[in-house]
Amino acid sequence: MDSPTQNTSLQRLQNVEKRIVRVLEVAGGVMDELANPTGPRKEFINNHCREFMKMIKDIQMTLRDEIKSACEYRPFEKCDYSSRISNEICCKKLEYVLSQLDAMKQTIDEYQATI
């Protein structure tokens, strides 16, 4: 179906687009053969109909896979925003605790100086 080098969804969809064009060409060839004044050649019609059905099936499977893949896509799955914000909040809390400890130490030092 698709070559192993095709790894992006866009490339696979572009390949599907090319296959759809080919399907239309095959269908047009069948229509031309059916309109042949000497009558259609049975083997030609059979081969093209088989090719048409196989290509339609391949296109359908590829599109189904792409739709399934698109539904599974999680754009924020690897985002570290929440963990970064959480870390920043923790840092601010630590800064506050340190300032409170410094204030307590200063108060203790002042108290001891008066004794």
N, C-alpha and C positions, 0 to 999 in steps of 0.2 A: 504494500500500500504506500506508505510514506518512507522516504529514505531516512536512515538513522541520523543524518546531519540536520534534518529539519527538527529544530528543538523549540521554536517559538510558536505560540498559538497563531500569530499573524502569518508566519510562513505556511503553516498547515492550512489556514483558511485561504491563502492565495493559491495553494495547490488545489484545493477544492474548487475554487473559482475556475481554474484552468480545466479541471475535469468536467465541470458543468458545461463549459463551452464545447468540449469534445463530445459530451452526451448529446448536445443539440446538433452537432455535426452528424453524428451517427443517426439520429432520428430523421434529420433532413435527407440523409442518404437513403434511408428506408422509404421515405415518402417519394423521393425521386424514382426509386426502383418500382414502387407500386404504381406510379404514373407512367411507367415505361409502355409505349404503344405496343410493343411485342409481348408484353406480359411480364410480370415479375419473375425473377429467378428465385426459386424456392430456397436454394442453399445460401444465396446472398442474404435473403431476408432472415433466415434462421440464424446465421452467424451474427448479423448486425443486431438482431433482437437479443441474442444471448449476451453480446458485448454490452448492449444498452442496459440490460437488467443487472449485470455484474457491476457496472460502473455506478448505477443508481444505488445499489446495495453498499458499495464502498463509500460513496459520498454520504449516505445516510449514517453509516457507522462513524465516520470521521466527525460529522456534525454533532452526532449524539455525544461522542467523547469530548468534543470542544465545549458543548453546553454543560456537560457534567463537570468538566474542569473549571469552567467559569463560575459555576455555582459553589464549588469548593474553595474558591479563591478568598483568602482572608487578608486584606491589605494591611491591617494593623497587627497581625499575628506576631511579627518580629519587631514591632515598634517598642522602643525602650522608654517612651515618654513617661508612662506612669511610674516606672522604677526610678527614673531620673528625678521626677517631681518628689517622690517619696524620699529619696536621698537628700534633696535640697531641704525638705521640711525637717528631716532628722538633723541636718547640719544647723539649721536655725534654732532648733530646740536645744542642741548642745551648746551653741553660743549663748543662749539665754541662761542655761543652767550654769555655765562657766561664769557669766557675769554675776549671777546670784551668789555663787560660791566666793567670788572675789569680794563682793559686798559683805558677805558674812565674815570673811577673813579680816577685812578692814575693820569691821565692827568689833571683832574679838581683839584685834591688835589695839584698838582705841581703848577698849575696856581694860585690857591688861596694863596699858600705859597709865591709866588713872589709879590703879591699885597701888 
